[in-house]
Amino acid sequence: MPNSAATKPIYTEGYKKYVLYVLTGVYIFNFIDRQILVILQESIKADLNLSDTQLGLLTGLAFAIFYVTLGIPIARLADKTNRKKIIAVSLAIWSAMTVVSGRALNFTQLLLARVGVGIGEAGASPAAHSMISDYFPANKRATALAVYSMGIYIGILLGYLFGGWLDEFFGWRTALMVLGLPGILYSIFFYLTVQEPPRGYAE
């Protein structure tokens, strides 16, 4: 944990690595919830009697439009406000909407839930990149961002692995709820254990 100082906090190398790993965990949840519908799509299509067009909207457009368009204003917000709060709230929102997806009774409800996932996930990476840049100096920043980016592939792997297994034995609704709930708990853990670094701390 960081030690107090008169001018600014002093973060140990161990704590910086801890923050990086916790942020990577956020990114893992990001891609679990983003990609989970891909492995569940055949079960969802059969249960809700969806067309291929509707399925395409759910797995692509509904998420992408809001993720892309909201990424810029949220990034601007991250430049000015508390990034830790943005990440924690974003993680809680997209995880909760993943759980809600498992309760959807029709295409419209599932579409709105996926829109919620896209809105939530738009807030993660801009704020995380900003925090990493403040925790790590320029000569270590690329490595830190590479570690963070590992969350993409770990998240996809875990989403496909556990999503497929849960779908096979318990159904797609259970898969979404089981994989969404841990993210809500993780958002609380993240908020309580990660410090917001001062702007330009690593410069």
N, C-alpha and C positions, 0 to 999 in steps of 0.2 A: 504493500500500500504506500501511497505517497506520503512524504513527511512534510510538515508545515514549514514555511519559510516566511521571512518578513515581507519580501517582495513578491515572490511567486512560488508555487508549490515545487517541490523537488521530486520527480518521479524516478524511481529506480528502474534499471533495465528489466528486472523481473516483472515489475508492474506494467511496463510498456508492452512486454510480450503478452502478459495476461490480457490486457485490453485488446490487443490484436487478435488473440484467440477467441475472445468473447465476441468481438465484432465478426469474426469469421463464422462463429456459430449463428449469428443473426443472418448472415448471407446463406448459410446452409438451410435454415428455415425458409428463407426467401425462395430458394429454388425447389425445395420440397413442395411448398404450397403452389408454386407457379406451374410446375410440371406434372403434378399429381393427376390432373384431369386426363393427360395423355394416356396413362396406363389404365385409367378407369373408363375411358370413353365408350368402349363396346358395351360394357355393363350398363352405363348410363343411357346410351342410345336405345338399348333394348327395353329398359325399365320405363323410361319416359316416352318411348315411341318417337324418337327424334329423327329428323331428316339429316342427311349429310351436311346440308347448308347450316342447319341449326347447330350441329356439332362443331362445324368449322368456326362459327361465331363464338361459341363457348371457349374453344381451345386457342383461339387466336385474336380476332378483332376486338371482342368485348374487353379483353384484358389489355391488349396493346394500345388501344386508343387512349385510355385514361392513364396508363403507365407512362406513355411518351409525353402526352400533353401536360401532365401535372408534374413531371420530373423537373422542368425548368423553374416554375414558380416555387416549388419546394426547395430546390437548390438555392435560389435567391434567399429564401427564408433561413436556410441553414447558414448562409453567410452572415446573418445578422442576429440570430437568436440561439438558444441553447440546443445544440445538436443532439445531446444525449436524450433530451425529452422527445425530440422529433423521431429518433430511431425507436425509442421505447413505445411511443404511441403508435407509430406506423406498424411495428411488429404486432402489437396487440390488435390493431384493426384488421390486418390481413389474416391473422390467425383466427380471429373471431369469425370473419367472413368465410373462411375455409370450413369452420364448424357449421356455420349457417348453410353452406352449400350442401352439406350432408342432410339437411332437413328440407331441402327444396322438393316441392310436389309437382312442379311443371317446369317447362322451358323458361318462362319469364322469370320465375323466382330464382332459378339457377343462374340465369344471365345477370340479374341484378347482384347476386352474391359474388359472381366473378368480377363484375365491375368494381365491387368493394375491395376485392383482393388486389386488383390493379391499382386502385387509389392508394391503398395502404403501402404496397410495395414500392410505389414511386418515391416514397420518402426515405428509403433505407440507404442506398448507395451514395447519393450526394453528400449526406451528412456524415456517413462513415468515411468516405474519402477525405473529407475535410478534417475529421478528427485524427485520422492516421497521419495526415500531413503535419498536424501540430504535435503529435507524439513522437514522430520520427524525423530526424534531420535528412537533408537531401541525399546524403551518401548511403542512407539505409532505407529510404522511402520506397524505392522500386521493389526491393525484396519484401518489404512489409505489404505492399499492394499485391504482390504475387501470392503471398500467403493468404491474404484476404480473398483473392480470386479463386483459390482452391475450393472455396465454399460452393461455387457453381457446380463443380463436378461431384463433390461429396453429396450435395443436396439432390442432384439428379439421381445419383446411385441409390441413395436411401429412399427417395420418393418412389422410384420404380420397384425397388426390392420390397419394401414394406407395404407399399400401395398395392402391388400385385398379390402379395401374400394375404393381406387383409381382405382384399376384394374376393379372392378365391374362397376363403373360408367364412367370411362374415358379411360380405357385400360391400358395394361402393359407398353407401352412406356411412357405415361404420368406419371405413378407411379414411374418409374425409374428416370425420369427427375425431378419430383417434390421432391422426397426424396434425390436426389443427390445434388441439388443446395444449400440447406442450409449448407451443409458441407463445401462448398467453402467459404461461408461467415463466417462460424464459424472459419475456419483456419486463416482468417485475424484477427478476434476478439481475438483468442487465442494468436497469435503472438504479438499483440499490448498490451495485458493486463497481460501477464504472464512473470515473470522475470526468467532468467536462474540462478539457485542457484550456488554458488561456490562448487567445488568438496569437498565432505566430510564436508559440512556445519553443518550437524546435529550431527557429531561425537564429 
